[in-house]
Amino acid sequence: MATDVPEREVKTVCQLCLGGCGINVQVRGDRIVKVTGMKEYPVNKGRLCPKAGYTVDWFYAQDRIKYPMKKERGEWKRISWDEALDTVTDEMKKVKKEYGARAFALFYGFQLLTQGPPTLDLLRRFTDFFGTPNVFSVDSMCSRIRHIGYTLTVGKQVFPDIENAKCVVLWAVNPENSTPPRGWRLSPERMRGRQLIVIDPRRTPPAQRAHIHVQPRPGSDAALALALINVIIERGLYDKEFVEHWTVGFDRLADHVKSYSPEAVEKITWVPADKIRQIAEVFATTKPACILQGWNGLDMKNTGVEASRSIAILHAITGNYDVPGGLVSAPRPLFSPVRELDRMEGIPLGIDRFPFFYSTHGRLFGEGQGMLMYDALLTGQPYPIKAMVVVGTNPLLTWPNAKKLEAALKTLDFLAVMTPFWNETAELAHMVLPAATFLERDELLGGHGFYNLPIINMRRKVVQYEEAWSDLKFWREVAHRLGYEEYFPWRDEEEAFNYMLRPMGLTVQQLREAPAGVPYGTMTYREYETQGLPTPSGKVELYSETLAKVGLNPLPEHREPPESPVSTPDIAKEYPVIATSGARLLEYLASSLRNVPRLRQKYPEPVVEIHPDTAARYGVIQGEMTVVESRRGAIRLKAKVTPDIIPGVVNLSYGWKEANVNLLTDETPVDPVGGNPALKAFLVRVRPAEATA
């Protein structure tokens, strides 16, 4: 090995999941050679998950996109960045002139969402000046629903303080897989002397060591939450002082939940009534207590907002709101405002139908409901969308009703996809652009609110890979070509970020010199006592006048899933099994990282998890290929017969092109408040692969 090759170490923050761990990146020459955990970083304190351990393999994977490419007569041709930028801007000018600015749409995913608020706000500044309101993201079906539910109830985004709680409820989440740093905080050693309750149809590793584990029928979570509220109120286990002074609508809530007795809800959820009472009593009497719900485990249902409102209410009536170990909020970084909303042409698609998806209690979410994009593309109604840029996502694998989405995207006059790796959506595009990964760009992070760590940090560019560009660089160049130079005066990302940091009196250089982050505030509690809550009433809204005014139920309620043995018995005769999907795997992030052979060795193929009784009923054999079919399509997966899932339910692997679960799902908006689809509870049938239909 040559000894004259320079070596260096760059400290940055991982983006291979939502965890946001600090990492040390070893570089030899211009090549990354090793990644280790940053011991001084408060999120992970040196620990890493398997994904981060194989960062080098992922970064240099064979399917990385090295330079811009354009499809000509069905073949991909390498082009320069100048040609790519000219083509994109020409297409945008053309569509704006012929159809108006709203005929152009931006479609982004997790990889852009987790680059931090400054990057996203600057990108949205571009769409504002161009004039399009049509920006769609993964939040059309993901955690936006939770934020709406919490905002309607307590006025802001809040997170459970799991480290200081004496009772932790994991509801439809396995943090060991989805967000490992959270899982590490709930290890057996750190949970010693504390109560752990798990609510999940699957017996996950946390469930196996929980004090209480119940397995509700998918789609019945809101009913279970309302039953817990029923028991707490009926037994007088609520915090009477807090309820009296800091909530509105308690009497209406108490009357409403009388119909959700444990016995009645047992029939809905399959959870025994005595277990419902036990959970309610432990949660209400073990102080402090909090509930950690999954990133989308409760959201992807027709009662997504109902479930999140109910969980916020459970915290409030038990005195577990805004106290250490309860439901709390860390200070939010204050960045310079850059949006120009008055320049948008009309409103985002779907916001006339789902206004709370755009803004709730003054909190701007600012996007269109992407589930309505499919029909808009296919029909041209309420207006045509003709050009689109997809950034940091592979919707043909990760969005519902993949066949319909593919047909919809094919109607576009122009589709560009900016991504680090080839994927199914990129193959469909007219142009593909090489996106920088988190190791090839600088970006400001918005703190670590869900760890309740009030620090601000930044990712640092480590190396340059071929011709990959950051998203900010790309959109700045497009803005300049469209004549918006005066609105994007920053020469580079650092100058833009320094502008964004001004309200906090910080600079990029200060953040570069503090790899473990810079504090921007301290945790404070019971702020409502001096400031009230940021809701219309200034209190926790158990009963929502906001919802009542628009004709929606002001109290949370259970509704049967659009497909269920109860709501659609005729469909259930033909498709008798309840399916759920989307459970995170430790080795992967959604549809990403399957291009890393060493990770594929750990979890090589998609499976259908099925209980032995259900498997026997339908002739499914352990390890054999099995067909799972809904009214929309069919896929083949290997059977994993296990008692760790309740009978009558199957869990389907997610994010695999070999067995795309979104060939089975439906994009129809079903939550009346947020418009998200029902992806966690739908009906299927199962059979051995060799059997005839």
N, C-alpha and C positions, 0 to 999 in steps of 0.2 A: 504494500500500500504506500502510495506517495506521501511523503511527510511534509511537502511544501504546499499542500492544498489547505487553504484557510478554513478554519472551523469557527462557528459562532452559535450562540443560543438566543432564541427569540422567545419571549414570554407573551402568550396571548390567551384567548378564550375559545374553547371548542364550540362548534356549532353542529355536532353530529346528533344531538338531541336537544330537548328543551332544558337540559340540566345546566348548561353554561359553565363547565368546569375550567379551571385554570390549567394551562398546559405549558410545558417547556418544549420547544421545537429545536432539535439539533440540526444544524445545516453544515454540510461540508461542500465548500465551493458554492455552487448555486443549486444544490440538491438536498432535499430533506432526507435525513437518514434515520431519525428516531424521534419519538414523542413520549414524554413522561409527564406525570402529574406534578403540578406546581404546589409544593407543600404549604406555601404561605397564602394560598388563595382560600378565602373563607368558605366557598361553596363546597369544595371537594377535599381540601387539605392534603393534596398529593395523590388521592385515590382516583383511579380511572376505570371505566367500564370497557368491555371487549371492543366496542366500536372504536374508541379512541386509541386503543392499543394497536389497531391495524390501520391507523391513519395514513401511513406511508403507502401501504398497498392500495388504499382507496384513491389517494391523490394521484398516483401514477397508473391507475387502471387502464387497461387497453382501450376502453371505449370512451376515453376523454376526447372532447372536441378541441382541436388545436387552433382552428382559424375559421373565419366566416365561410359559410357555404351556401350556395344557391342551387335550387333544383331547376334544371333545364331539360325538357323532354324526358322527364322521369329519372334523370341521373344527377347526382350531386357534383357540383363544380366548385372548386376553391375560388374565392374572390377576396379582394382587399377590404379592409375596414372602410375605406373611402367609398367603395362601390356599395358596400352594405348600408352605410349611413345614407348615401344618396337614394338608394332604393327605398329604404324605410320612410324617409321624409317625403319622397315623391308620392308614395302610396298614401301617406297620411294627408298630404295636400289634396290629392285627387279625391279621396273619400269625403273630406271635409267640404270641398267645393260642390260635389255632386249631391251629397246626402246630409251634410251638416256634421258638426264635430262629434255628436253623440253616436254616430255610426262607427266610430273607432272605440275599441275597448281594450283595456289592460286587464290581464288575468294573471294573478300572482299567487304563489304558494308559500309554504313554510320557510323556505330558504330566504325569501325576501322579508317575510314577516319578522323573523328573528334577527335581522340585521340591525334592529334598533329603531326607535321612533324617528331620529333625525334622518336616516336614509329614506324611510318610508314617507316622511313628511315632505322631503325635498322632491321625491319622485311624484307625490301627489300635487306638489306645486306645478310640476310640468303639466299634468293632466288638467289642472285648473286653467292654466293659461291657454292650453290648446282648446279647451272648452268642453271636453267630454266629461259627463258625470259617471260614465260607465266603467267603474273599476270593480272587479270581482275577485274574491279571494277564498281561501279554504274556510274562512270564518262563515261562509254561507251555510256550512253544515257543522261547524266545530264549536269552539268555546265561546263564540259571540253570544250564544243563547244563554250561557251561564252569566255572562256579564250583564245582559239585559235583565235577567231575573234578579240578580243582586242589586243592580242599580234601581230597579223599580221598588225594591224593598228597603234598602239602606242608603241608596243614593250614590254609591261608588263601587269601584272594584275592590274586593277584599279577598284575603287568603287565610287559610287556617294556620295557626301557630303551632305546628305539630311538635316542635321541640320542647315547648313549655307546658303542653297539655298532659293531664293525668289520665285522660281518656281520649283515645283517637279512634275515629270511625273511618274506615276505608270503604268508600261507596263506589262500586263499579270502577275500581282502579287497582292496579298492581304497580306501585311506584318502583319496585325493584327492576321492572322492565321498562316502564315508560319514562321515568325520570330518576335514574339511579341515585343521585345525591339525596333525594327525598327518601328513597328506600333505605339508604344507609342510616338515616336519622331514626329509622324505625326498626333497627336491628334488635334481636333478642336481648342483647346486652343493654341497649339504651332504652328498651321498653320494660326492663325489670322493675316491678313495683307499680306499673301502670296498666291500664285496661286497653286492650285492643279488640275492636269489633270490626268484622268484615262483612259487607253486604255485597255478594257477588254470586252469579249463577255457577261460577266455576270455583273449585277448591284450589286456589292459587297458593304459592308458598306462604304468603302472609296469613291466608285463611287457615292453613294447617296449624299454625301456632297461635291463632286468635283465641281469646277467651270465649267469644261468641262468633259463630259464623252462620249466616242464613243465606239461602239461595232463592231469591225471588224469580218469578217468571219474567223473562225479558219483556219490557214495556209496562211493568206495573209499579215502577219505583215511586211515582207520585202518590199512589194509593198507600204504599208502605209509609212514606213520610207523613202523610196526613193521619195515619193510624198512630204513629208515634206522638204526634201533636195531641191527638185525642186522649191518649193515656196520660200524658204529662199534665194536661189541663184537668182531666177528670179526677186525677189523684192529687191535685193541688201541688204538683212538683215544680211549678213555674216560679220564676222570680217576680213576686207580686209587686215589689217596689219599682223595678225596672219597667214592668208591663204598664203599671199605672202612670208613670211619669214620662216614659219614652217610647210608647207605641200608640198607634191609632187602630181601631177596629177590632180590639180583642174580643168584645162580646159577640160581634158578628162571626169572628173566626171560631170561637168556642161553640156557637150554635151550629156552624157549618160542619165541623168535624165530628159531630155526634153521629152522623151517618157512616163514619169510617171507624167503626168499632173493630177491635182486633179479630173478632169472630167473622165479621163481614169481610174484612180485608184478607183474612186467611184464604177465603174462597177465590179472591182475585189474584193474590200474589203467590199462593202455595206456601207461604211462611206461617208456621204454627202460631196461633194466637198467644200462647204462653211465651214464645220467643219475642214477639212484638212487645209484650209488656216488659220483658226482661231488658231488652235493649233500651226502651224508653226510660226505665227506672235507673239503669246504670248511667246513661248519658246525662240525665237530669240531676243526679245526685253526686256524681264524681266531678268535682270542680278543680281546675277548669277543664272543659272538654271542647273538642272541635271535630268537624267532619271534613275529610279530604275527599272530594269527588274527582272522578276521572276527567281528563281533558275533553273527552267527548262521550264518555260512557253513558251519561244521562242526557246529553244534548241532542243526540241523533234520534229523537223520538218526537211523537206528536205532543208530548207533555214536557218538553225540554225546559221551557221557561217555568212551568208549574213546579217541576222537581227542584230547580234551583231556588225559586222563591220559597218553597217549603223548607229547604235546608237553611236558608238565611233566617227564616222564622224560627226554626228549631234552636238556632244559636241565640236569637234575641230573647225568646220567652224564658230560656233557662239562665239568662244572665251571662251568656258566653259571647257577647258582642263587645268588641273594642276593649278587651282585657287580655293580659298575657295568657297564652294557652287557648285563646278562643279564636274568633273570627276578627282579623285585624287588617290594617293597611299600613304599609311602609310609606314614608314620604316619597312623592313622585318627583323625578328630576324636572326642572323648569328650563325648557329649551326655547329659543327664540321662535315665535310664530312665523310660519312662512306660507300658510295656505291662503288662497284667494278664491273663496267659495263663490263670490258673486260673479265670477267669470265663467262658471259652468253653464252649459246649455241645457236648461231643464233640470230634471231630477233624475237620480239613478234609477235604473230599471227595477221595478217591483216596489219602490218606496211608497207609491200611492196605496199599495195594498198592505205593506208591512212597514209603517213609518218608524216603529221602534227599532227596527233593524238599522236604520240610518242614525237616529238620535233618540236618546232616552234621558229624560230629566235634564236636558241641556248638555249631556255628554255626547259629543259627536263621534260616531263610529265611521260614518261617511262613505259607505259603499252601497252598491246595488246587491240585490238578492240573486245570487248566481243560479239558483234553481229555475228561475224564470228566463234565463238566458237561452236555454235549449230551444224553447218554442219561438222566442224572438228571432233566433237565427234561422229556424226552419220556415217560419211563416212571414217574417218581415213585419210582424205586429208586436207592439204598437208602433214600431218604426224599425227600419232595417239597421242591422249591424253588419258592416261589410269588411272591416279590417280589424286585426287583433294581434297583439304581442303577448305571448305567454312567457312568464318569467319565474324560474325557480320552482317549477311544479311539473308533474306528469299526469294531467287530469284523466287521460284515457285509462289509467290504472287506479287513480285515487278518487275520482268523482263517480257518483252513481249513474246507473243506466248507461254503461259505456258505449253500447251500440248506437243509442240515440245521440249521445254526445259526439261520437265520431261522425255521424251523418250531419249533425249541426255544424261542426267545425269545417266540414267539406264544402259548406255553402259559402264560406268566406272568399272574397276576392283576393285577400292577402292574409297569410298567417305566418308570423315569425316566432320562433321559439329560441329563447336565450337560456342556455343550460350548460353545466360543465360536462355532462355525459349524454350520450345518445339514449333516447327513450322512444316509446311508442308515439308520443305526441310530436316529437321532433321529426320522426319519419314521415308524419303526415303534412309537415309544414312546407311552405314555399322557400323559407330561408331559416338557417340555423346559425346562431351566434354563440361563440365560446364565452361562457360566463366564468368569472373568477370564483374560486371557492373562498371560504373564510380565511384560508392561509395566503391569499393573494390580494387582500384588500385591507385598508384601514376602515374602521367604522366605530361610531359611538354606540355604546350599549345603554339601555334605559334603566339600569339598576337590576336588582334581584328581588323584586317585590314578593314573589311567591316563596322566597326563603326569609322574608322580612329582614333583609340585609340592605340598609340604606347606603349603598355605595354606588358610584358611577365608575364605569371602566370603558376600555376600548379594546377592540381587536386590532392587532398590529400586522401589517403585511410582512410575510416571511420571505417569500420568493415570488418570482414571476414565472408563470408556466406558458410557454409558447405565446400565442396572441390573445390570451384570455383577458377580458376587460371586466372591471367592476360595473355593477348596475348604475351607480352614480355617474361614472365616466361616460357610459353609453348615453344616458338620458341627457346629460349636460351637452354632449356633442349634437344630439338630435335637436335640443332646444336652440342651440346656436344656429343650426342650419335652417330652422324655422323662423329665425329672426327674433328670438327671445333673449338675446345676449344681455340686455339691461336688467332682465329679471333673474338671470343666472350669472352674476358678475364674478363668481368665485373661480379662480384659476384652476383649483384642484380640490380634492376632498378635504385636505387639511384646512384650507382657507374657509371652506363652507362649514366645516365642523367648528372652527373657532368662532364663526358667526353664531352658530347654534348654541354654543356654550356661554355666550356673553351674560345672560341673566344670572348665571350661577357664579360668575367671576372666575371661571376656569379656562384653561387653554389645553390644546392638544398636547403641547409639550409637558405640561404638568401630569397629564394622564400617562404619557409615555414613560415618565420617570416613576410611576407608581403602579407596577403591574398587578398588585393586589387590590387596586381600586382606591378611589378617593371618597371619603364620606361626604354626603350632601345633606345630611339631616340626622335626626335621632328618632328612635321609636318613641312615640307618646301614646297614651291610652286615655280612654274616656273623654275624648275631645268633645263629644256631644254635650257634655255638661256645661261647657262654655260657648260652644259654637253651634250647637244643634246638629242635626244631620242634613246633608245636602239633598233632601227630598222636599216636595212641595209643603208638607206639613212640618218639616223640621224634626220629624220623629221616624221611627221604624214603621213602615206602612204595611201592617198585617192585612189590611183591607186597602186596595189600591183604587182611589178615586180616578187616577190617571187612566186605568184600564176601563173602569166603569163608564167614563165619559165617551169612550169610543165603542161601547157596546160589547166589550169583552168581560169575561168573568173577573171581578175584582178580588176573588179568593181562589187560591189554587184548587184544582180539582183533578180527579183521575178521569182519563178518557181511554177507551180501548184503542190499541194500535189499529191502523187502517186495515191490516190483515191480522186476524187472530182467530182462535177457535170460537171466541165469543162474538166478535163484531162481524165476522164473515164465515159462518159455519159451512156454507156451501163450498167456499174455496178450501176450507180446512178438510173437507172430505177428500179432495184430490191432492192437497198439499198439507199433510197432517202434522208436520214437524215445525217447531219454531226455530228460526235461525237467528243467530247474532254473529257479528263480525267486528273486526277492528282492534282486537286485543293486541297490545304491543309486544313485540319480541325483543329481547335484550340485544340480539345481534344486529337488528335492522332499525331503520327509521322510515316508517310508512313503506314506500316502494323503493327506497334507496338502499345502497350498500350490498345488494345481491351480486354486484360485479366484483366482490372481493372473495376470491376462492377460499381463503382460510376461514372466513365467516360462513361461507356456504357449507363448509365441512361440519361446522357446529350445528347448523340448522339447515339441512340441504333441500327441503322440499315442503310444499304446502300440504296441510292435513285438515281433515274434518274431525273434530273431537266429538265423540258420541258415547253415550252411556251404554254399558253392556246390555241392559234391557231393551233399549231402543235399537241397538245394533242387531240383536237377536230377532226382534220383531220384523225388521226389514231385510234380513239376510246379509247384513254387512259384516265383514270379517276383518279382524285386526291385521293391519299392514297391507290389505288389498285395496286396489283402486276402486273408488266409489263415485257414483254420479250423484250430484246434488243439483236439483232443478227447481226453479221458481217459475212463475208465469211469464217471466221475461227471458229466461235463458237457462243454460245448463253448463256445469263445469265438472271436471274430474279431479279428485284429490285422493290421497292415500288416507285410509281410515286409521284413526288413533282411538281405539276403544278404551275408555277410561271411566272409572267411577267418580272422577273429579268434576263431572258435569251432571246436572240434574237430568233425569229421564224426560224424553219428549222435546229436548232442546239440542241443537248442534251449534258448535262454534267453528266458524270458517276462517281459515288463514286469509290474511289481507296483504295486498301489495305485490302479488305474484303474477307475472305475465303468463305463467304456465297454467294458472287457474285463477283467472281474474274474477274475484267475487262480485265486482260491479257489473258483470254480465247478468247478475241475478237481482240487483237492487233497482229501486225506483227513485227518480229525482223529484217527484211531486212534492211541493211544499205542504207540510201537514201541521206544523206548529202554528196556531193562529196569531201568535204574537211576533215570532221571528221568521217563520217561513221555512225552517229547516226540514229536510226529508227524514223519513223513518228508516234508518239503516241498522238499527240495533234490535229490531223485532219485526220479522217478516216470515212468511210461510214458504216452506219448501217440501219436497219429497226426496227420499234417499233410496238408493238401490245399488247393488253390486254393478260394477262397470260392464260386466259381460251379460247382465240381464237385459231383456228387452223392455222398452217403456210400456 
